[in-house]
Amino acid sequence: MKTIYTYKIKKSVSSEAKSSDANVFNIYISGIDTYGSISTVSRSDVNIILTVNMNTHKILMTTTPRDSYVQIPDGGANQYDKLTHAGIYGVETSEKTLENLYGIDINYYARINFTTFMNLIDAIGGVTVYNDQAFTSYTNSNYSFEVGNVNLSSGEEALAFVRERYSLDNGDYDRGNNQIKVVQAIVNKLTSLSSITNYSTIISTLQDSIQTDMSLDTMMSLANAQLDSGKKFTITSQEVTGTGSTGELTSYAMPTASLYMIQLDDASVASASQAIKDVMEGK
């Protein structure tokens, strides 16, 4: 095996919460709606589970919409609320919420914000994705995106693309699909030989803007294993669905507010859960 990285970072990270098969694991990606310090308490607007099987070289990305009406443990008192509010109680609460929803163990988490995302896109040299709806960004009108392959060459441009929901036909569902496209493109780049051999630079760039319980040793062990293998990952995605409504469901955190929330379809959740387990079992 060729070792690509032995550099030590001074910044400490939390110890890993669970022991796991080194080759099969789930990572929860929590994206919060803030710039600057990653320690800021905020809602979790992006909630993606990456199911990774190093043995079969498969990665499954599971997206749960931010407005999903779910039972939130810990500070949420096991009451129902929209998923994004779980982030207010901490990333571990969001993680537990999704573990309970899908009946799985999540081995690691990575909490990022707008600054992290932009730094990552810049560090890997941008990504190209297919856009199926023409729109101008509501949050940054400097950026418009036509139908077809779009090159998101900077972090600022990529952020404008993944944040948009108001200009899209199906709002948050379409935004979730765009986020999946970009995350998939990022994962493809990060698992490529060129990025793996440059992990030291990428990690140094991100170290102060990401919160994770995956140790640096684990990150580098996985990177070295992928470099040694040289096999390309097959990446697929799924998103749970349901019925959205405004004011019909009660929020535990905001009981008097008339909020938009999504009652998830049980069959959709069960199907997503089974797909996660299938990848973990090497199917």
C-alpha beads as a LAMMPS data file, in Angstrom:
LAMMPS data file: protein, C-alpha beads

283 atoms
282 bonds

1 atom types
1 bond types

-500.0 500.0 xlo xhi
-500.0 500.0 ylo yhi
-500.0 500.0 zlo zhi

Masses

1 110.0

Atoms # bond

1 1 1 0.000 0.000 0.000
2 1 1 1.217 3.479 -0.863
3 1 1 0.824 5.857 2.058
4 1 1 -0.159 9.338 0.937
5 1 1 -0.435 11.216 4.190
6 1 1 1.216 11.304 7.598
7 1 1 0.773 15.001 8.465
8 1 1 -0.610 15.742 11.935
9 1 1 -3.182 18.465 12.514
10 1 1 -3.136 20.217 15.882
11 1 1 -6.895 20.740 15.991
12 1 1 -8.499 18.004 18.094
13 1 1 -11.604 16.111 17.039
14 1 1 -14.102 14.130 19.045
15 1 1 -13.486 10.423 19.505
16 1 1 -15.602 8.204 17.317
17 1 1 -18.956 7.456 18.899
18 1 1 -19.223 3.867 17.744
19 1 1 -16.995 1.000 16.722
20 1 1 -17.688 -0.102 13.163
21 1 1 -16.634 -2.365 10.362
22 1 1 -13.772 -0.456 8.830
23 1 1 -15.078 -1.158 5.346
24 1 1 -18.818 -0.539 5.791
25 1 1 -20.232 2.550 7.483
26 1 1 -22.787 5.355 7.427
27 1 1 -21.834 9.029 7.506
28 1 1 -24.403 11.703 8.330
29 1 1 -23.840 14.986 6.485
30 1 1 -25.510 17.902 8.266
31 1 1 -25.554 21.221 6.442
32 1 1 -26.455 24.246 8.552
33 1 1 -27.685 27.556 7.160
34 1 1 -24.901 29.862 8.392
35 1 1 -21.583 31.348 7.338
36 1 1 -18.460 31.618 9.486
37 1 1 -17.883 29.588 12.633
38 1 1 -18.997 25.961 12.419
39 1 1 -19.808 26.045 16.145
40 1 1 -22.829 28.299 15.556
41 1 1 -26.101 26.755 16.754
42 1 1 -28.453 26.521 13.796
43 1 1 -31.027 24.462 11.936
44 1 1 -29.864 21.555 9.795
45 1 1 -31.183 22.278 6.309
46 1 1 -29.260 19.525 4.505
47 1 1 -29.561 15.991 5.849
48 1 1 -27.801 13.307 3.830
49 1 1 -26.706 9.828 4.876
50 1 1 -23.773 8.410 2.923
51 1 1 -23.769 4.611 3.111
52 1 1 -20.299 3.437 2.110
53 1 1 -19.250 -0.127 1.346
54 1 1 -15.530 -0.226 0.609
55 1 1 -15.718 -3.933 -0.226
56 1 1 -18.209 -3.541 -3.080
57 1 1 -17.201 0.049 -3.886
58 1 1 -20.755 1.284 -3.583
59 1 1 -21.981 4.537 -2.056
60 1 1 -25.671 5.259 -1.487
61 1 1 -26.773 8.807 -0.689
62 1 1 -30.077 9.113 1.182
63 1 1 -31.692 12.542 1.452
64 1 1 -34.363 13.357 4.018
65 1 1 -36.158 16.670 3.311
66 1 1 -35.577 19.402 5.889
67 1 1 -39.342 19.774 6.454
68 1 1 -39.945 16.080 7.193
69 1 1 -42.242 15.604 10.208
70 1 1 -40.221 13.293 12.445
71 1 1 -39.847 12.342 16.092
72 1 1 -36.906 14.212 17.620
73 1 1 -35.155 12.774 20.720
74 1 1 -33.059 14.514 23.385
75 1 1 -33.930 18.235 23.473
76 1 1 -36.871 17.502 21.202
77 1 1 -38.421 15.414 24.013
78 1 1 -39.326 12.637 21.532
79 1 1 -42.008 14.902 20.108
80 1 1 -42.742 15.445 16.429
81 1 1 -41.324 18.416 14.567
82 1 1 -39.688 19.259 11.266
83 1 1 -36.286 17.626 10.826
84 1 1 -34.410 20.896 10.387
85 1 1 -35.261 21.866 13.998
86 1 1 -33.296 18.870 15.317
87 1 1 -30.131 20.774 14.444
88 1 1 -30.917 23.338 17.127
89 1 1 -30.380 20.638 19.760
90 1 1 -27.041 19.577 18.268
91 1 1 -25.734 17.391 15.475
92 1 1 -25.966 14.277 17.650
93 1 1 -29.722 14.833 17.998
94 1 1 -30.117 15.101 14.228
95 1 1 -28.059 11.934 13.889
96 1 1 -30.207 10.038 16.406
97 1 1 -33.369 11.272 14.699
98 1 1 -32.292 9.691 11.419
99 1 1 -31.052 6.525 13.112
100 1 1 -34.497 6.084 14.645
101 1 1 -36.286 6.935 11.401
102 1 1 -34.421 4.364 9.310
103 1 1 -33.555 1.796 11.977
104 1 1 -29.815 1.985 11.324
105 1 1 -26.602 2.923 13.092
106 1 1 -24.800 6.015 11.860
107 1 1 -21.095 5.668 12.535
108 1 1 -19.842 9.179 11.834
109 1 1 -21.115 12.678 11.231
110 1 1 -19.750 15.690 9.378
111 1 1 -21.324 19.064 10.116
112 1 1 -20.722 21.757 7.537
113 1 1 -22.006 25.239 6.770
114 1 1 -21.985 27.584 3.786
115 1 1 -18.346 28.524 4.395
116 1 1 -17.266 24.864 4.539
117 1 1 -19.105 24.099 1.326
118 1 1 -17.563 27.003 -0.574
119 1 1 -14.074 26.148 0.691
120 1 1 -14.521 22.519 -0.380
121 1 1 -15.707 23.408 -3.887
122 1 1 -12.759 25.773 -4.311
123 1 1 -10.322 23.162 -2.953
124 1 1 -11.366 20.504 -5.481
125 1 1 -11.540 22.901 -8.424
126 1 1 -15.308 23.025 -8.869
127 1 1 -17.759 20.435 -10.189
128 1 1 -19.963 19.929 -13.241
129 1 1 -23.586 18.783 -12.895
130 1 1 -26.648 18.501 -15.118
131 1 1 -29.327 21.124 -14.485
132 1 1 -32.870 20.265 -15.618
133 1 1 -34.522 23.629 -14.818
134 1 1 -33.379 27.076 -15.871
135 1 1 -33.387 29.537 -12.967
136 1 1 -31.817 32.639 -11.505
137 1 1 -30.651 32.354 -7.921
138 1 1 -33.006 34.016 -5.427
139 1 1 -30.217 34.437 -2.853
140 1 1 -27.598 35.663 -5.340
141 1 1 -29.014 37.158 -8.541
142 1 1 -25.526 37.308 -10.052
143 1 1 -25.951 33.663 -10.982
144 1 1 -28.328 32.183 -13.546
145 1 1 -28.291 28.552 -14.630
146 1 1 -29.474 27.226 -17.984
147 1 1 -30.713 23.706 -18.717
148 1 1 -27.839 21.315 -19.430
149 1 1 -24.414 20.696 -17.977
150 1 1 -23.329 23.578 -15.759
151 1 1 -19.803 24.099 -14.508
152 1 1 -19.914 25.288 -10.907
153 1 1 -16.400 26.660 -10.935
154 1 1 -16.409 28.501 -7.607
155 1 1 -17.750 27.928 -4.136
156 1 1 -19.954 31.005 -4.372
157 1 1 -21.551 29.824 -7.616
158 1 1 -22.068 26.280 -6.316
159 1 1 -23.697 27.630 -3.147
160 1 1 -26.132 29.701 -5.198
161 1 1 -27.047 26.548 -7.129
162 1 1 -27.654 24.258 -4.135
163 1 1 -29.508 26.838 -2.009
164 1 1 -32.184 27.653 -4.563
165 1 1 -35.735 26.425 -3.981
166 1 1 -38.063 29.385 -4.628
167 1 1 -37.471 29.376 -8.395
168 1 1 -37.863 25.607 -8.789
169 1 1 -41.059 23.817 -9.811
170 1 1 -41.149 21.527 -6.771
171 1 1 -39.412 23.721 -4.229
172 1 1 -37.464 21.848 -1.590
173 1 1 -37.731 18.497 -3.382
174 1 1 -36.002 19.936 -6.442
175 1 1 -33.461 21.678 -4.236
176 1 1 -32.753 18.327 -2.597
177 1 1 -32.202 16.775 -6.017
178 1 1 -29.777 19.544 -6.944
179 1 1 -27.936 19.073 -3.667
180 1 1 -27.656 15.352 -4.359
181 1 1 -26.212 16.063 -7.814
182 1 1 -23.573 18.351 -6.357
183 1 1 -22.726 16.040 -3.450
184 1 1 -22.437 13.133 -5.887
185 1 1 -20.080 15.180 -8.055
186 1 1 -18.040 16.101 -4.966
187 1 1 -17.819 12.466 -3.847
188 1 1 -16.770 11.422 -7.352
189 1 1 -13.975 13.965 -7.242
190 1 1 -12.911 13.126 -3.698
191 1 1 -12.632 9.413 -4.537
192 1 1 -10.616 10.071 -7.696
193 1 1 -6.876 9.450 -7.722
194 1 1 -6.033 13.121 -8.257
195 1 1 -7.969 14.229 -5.160
196 1 1 -6.825 11.350 -2.950
197 1 1 -3.191 12.238 -3.540
198 1 1 -4.062 15.824 -2.601
199 1 1 -5.993 15.028 0.600
200 1 1 -3.463 16.757 2.835
201 1 1 -4.160 20.090 1.142
202 1 1 -7.931 19.561 1.113
203 1 1 -8.065 18.628 4.802
204 1 1 -5.837 21.531 5.792
205 1 1 -8.195 23.858 3.917
206 1 1 -11.280 22.500 5.678
207 1 1 -9.995 21.723 9.169
208 1 1 -11.339 24.885 10.819
209 1 1 -14.718 24.870 9.066
210 1 1 -15.925 21.309 9.587
211 1 1 -17.095 19.477 12.701
212 1 1 -16.750 15.691 12.653
213 1 1 -16.299 12.697 14.927
214 1 1 -14.294 10.780 12.313
215 1 1 -10.668 10.794 13.382
216 1 1 -7.916 12.006 11.085
217 1 1 -6.340 8.551 11.244
218 1 1 -9.591 6.997 10.005
219 1 1 -9.853 9.512 7.157
220 1 1 -6.330 8.801 6.013
221 1 1 -6.724 5.043 6.400
222 1 1 -9.770 5.132 4.127
223 1 1 -7.972 7.361 1.626
224 1 1 -4.960 5.061 1.539
225 1 1 -7.199 2.004 1.128
226 1 1 -8.918 3.639 -1.845
227 1 1 -5.578 4.602 -3.369
228 1 1 -4.373 1.028 -2.966
229 1 1 -7.548 -0.369 -4.534
230 1 1 -7.825 2.046 -7.425
231 1 1 -11.423 0.964 -8.089
232 1 1 -14.069 3.519 -8.950
233 1 1 -17.115 3.825 -6.688
234 1 1 -20.633 3.330 -7.992
235 1 1 -22.701 6.150 -6.489
236 1 1 -26.501 6.082 -6.339
237 1 1 -29.032 8.255 -4.537
238 1 1 -32.525 8.205 -3.096
239 1 1 -34.869 10.637 -1.359
240 1 1 -37.808 9.826 0.878
241 1 1 -41.111 11.408 -0.081
242 1 1 -44.376 12.345 1.561
243 1 1 -47.275 14.781 1.581
244 1 1 -46.631 18.422 2.411
245 1 1 -49.058 20.776 4.138
246 1 1 -49.038 24.113 5.939
247 1 1 -50.532 24.525 9.409
248 1 1 -51.933 20.992 9.669
249 1 1 -49.109 19.509 11.761
250 1 1 -47.906 20.854 15.110
251 1 1 -44.282 21.820 15.664
252 1 1 -42.901 21.038 19.136
253 1 1 -40.394 23.914 18.932
254 1 1 -42.904 26.412 17.485
255 1 1 -46.365 25.173 18.544
256 1 1 -48.262 28.335 17.606
257 1 1 -46.658 28.774 14.187
258 1 1 -48.279 27.679 10.937
259 1 1 -45.382 25.813 9.342
260 1 1 -44.934 23.812 6.171
261 1 1 -44.115 20.195 7.033
262 1 1 -44.044 16.876 5.199
263 1 1 -45.772 13.762 6.505
264 1 1 -43.422 11.077 5.224
265 1 1 -44.831 8.091 3.390
266 1 1 -44.211 4.928 5.438
267 1 1 -43.532 2.854 2.327
268 1 1 -40.971 5.389 1.102
269 1 1 -39.147 5.330 4.446
270 1 1 -39.210 1.516 4.553
271 1 1 -37.864 1.296 1.011
272 1 1 -35.055 3.741 1.774
273 1 1 -34.167 1.869 4.951
274 1 1 -33.975 -1.425 3.080
275 1 1 -31.809 0.110 0.359
276 1 1 -29.346 1.313 3.008
277 1 1 -29.212 -2.131 4.581
278 1 1 -28.757 -3.787 1.182
279 1 1 -25.672 -1.693 0.446
280 1 1 -24.264 -2.421 3.897
281 1 1 -24.821 -6.144 3.347
282 1 1 -23.046 -6.055 0.009
283 1 1 -26.125 -6.674 -2.134

Bonds

1 1 1 2
2 1 2 3
3 1 3 4
4 1 4 5
5 1 5 6
6 1 6 7
7 1 7 8
8 1 8 9
9 1 9 10
10 1 10 11
11 1 11 12
12 1 12 13
13 1 13 14
14 1 14 15
15 1 15 16
16 1 16 17
17 1 17 18
18 1 18 19
19 1 19 20
20 1 20 21
21 1 21 22
22 1 22 23
23 1 23 24
24 1 24 25
25 1 25 26
26 1 26 27
27 1 27 28
28 1 28 29
29 1 29 30
30 1 30 31
31 1 31 32
32 1 32 33
33 1 33 34
34 1 34 35
35 1 35 36
36 1 36 37
37 1 37 38
38 1 38 39
39 1 39 40
40 1 40 41
41 1 41 42
42 1 42 43
43 1 43 44
44 1 44 45
45 1 45 46
46 1 46 47
47 1 47 48
48 1 48 49
49 1 49 50
50 1 50 51
51 1 51 52
52 1 52 53
53 1 53 54
54 1 54 55
55 1 55 56
56 1 56 57
57 1 57 58
58 1 58 59
59 1 59 60
60 1 60 61
61 1 61 62
62 1 62 63
63 1 63 64
64 1 64 65
65 1 65 66
66 1 66 67
67 1 67 68
68 1 68 69
69 1 69 70
70 1 70 71
71 1 71 72
72 1 72 73
73 1 73 74
74 1 74 75
75 1 75 76
76 1 76 77
77 1 77 78
78 1 78 79
79 1 79 80
80 1 80 81
81 1 81 82
82 1 82 83
83 1 83 84
84 1 84 85
85 1 85 86
86 1 86 87
87 1 87 88
88 1 88 89
89 1 89 90
90 1 90 91
91 1 91 92
92 1 92 93
93 1 93 94
94 1 94 95
95 1 95 96
96 1 96 97
97 1 97 98
98 1 98 99
99 1 99 100
100 1 100 101
101 1 101 102
102 1 102 103
103 1 103 104
104 1 104 105
105 1 105 106
106 1 106 107
107 1 107 108
108 1 108 109
109 1 109 110
110 1 110 111
111 1 111 112
112 1 112 113
113 1 113 114
114 1 114 115
115 1 115 116
116 1 116 117
117 1 117 118
118 1 118 119
119 1 119 120
120 1 120 121
121 1 121 122
122 1 122 123
123 1 123 124
124 1 124 125
125 1 125 126
126 1 126 127
127 1 127 128
128 1 128 129
129 1 129 130
130 1 130 131
131 1 131 132
132 1 132 133
133 1 133 134
134 1 134 135
135 1 135 136
136 1 136 137
137 1 137 138
138 1 138 139
139 1 139 140
140 1 140 141
141 1 141 142
142 1 142 143
143 1 143 144
144 1 144 145
145 1 145 146
146 1 146 147
147 1 147 148
148 1 148 149
149 1 149 150
150 1 150 151
151 1 151 152
152 1 152 153
153 1 153 154
154 1 154 155
155 1 155 156
156 1 156 157
157 1 157 158
158 1 158 159
159 1 159 160
160 1 160 161
161 1 161 162
162 1 162 163
163 1 163 164
164 1 164 165
165 1 165 166
166 1 166 167
167 1 167 168
168 1 168 169
169 1 169 170
170 1 170 171
171 1 171 172
172 1 172 173
173 1 173 174
174 1 174 175
175 1 175 176
176 1 176 177
177 1 177 178
178 1 178 179
179 1 179 180
180 1 180 181
181 1 181 182
182 1 182 183
183 1 183 184
184 1 184 185
185 1 185 186
186 1 186 187
187 1 187 188
188 1 188 189
189 1 189 190
190 1 190 191
191 1 191 192
192 1 192 193
193 1 193 194
194 1 194 195
195 1 195 196
196 1 196 197
197 1 197 198
198 1 198 199
199 1 199 200
200 1 200 201
201 1 201 202
202 1 202 203
203 1 203 204
204 1 204 205
205 1 205 206
206 1 206 207
207 1 207 208
208 1 208 209
209 1 209 210
210 1 210 211
211 1 211 212
212 1 212 213
213 1 213 214
214 1 214 215
215 1 215 216
216 1 216 217
217 1 217 218
218 1 218 219
219 1 219 220
220 1 220 221
221 1 221 222
222 1 222 223
223 1 223 224
224 1 224 225
225 1 225 226
226 1 226 227
227 1 227 228
228 1 228 229
229 1 229 230
230 1 230 231
231 1 231 232
232 1 232 233
233 1 233 234
234 1 234 235
235 1 235 236
236 1 236 237
237 1 237 238
238 1 238 239
239 1 239 240
240 1 240 241
241 1 241 242
242 1 242 243
243 1 243 244
244 1 244 245
245 1 245 246
246 1 246 247
247 1 247 248
248 1 248 249
249 1 249 250
250 1 250 251
251 1 251 252
252 1 252 253
253 1 253 254
254 1 254 255
255 1 255 256
256 1 256 257
257 1 257 258
258 1 258 259
259 1 259 260
260 1 260 261
261 1 261 262
262 1 262 263
263 1 263 264
264 1 264 265
265 1 265 266
266 1 266 267
267 1 267 268
268 1 268 269
269 1 269 270
270 1 270 271
271 1 271 272
272 1 272 273
273 1 273 274
274 1 274 275
275 1 275 276
276 1 276 277
277 1 277 278
278 1 278 279
279 1 279 280
280 1 280 281
281 1 281 282
282 1 282 283
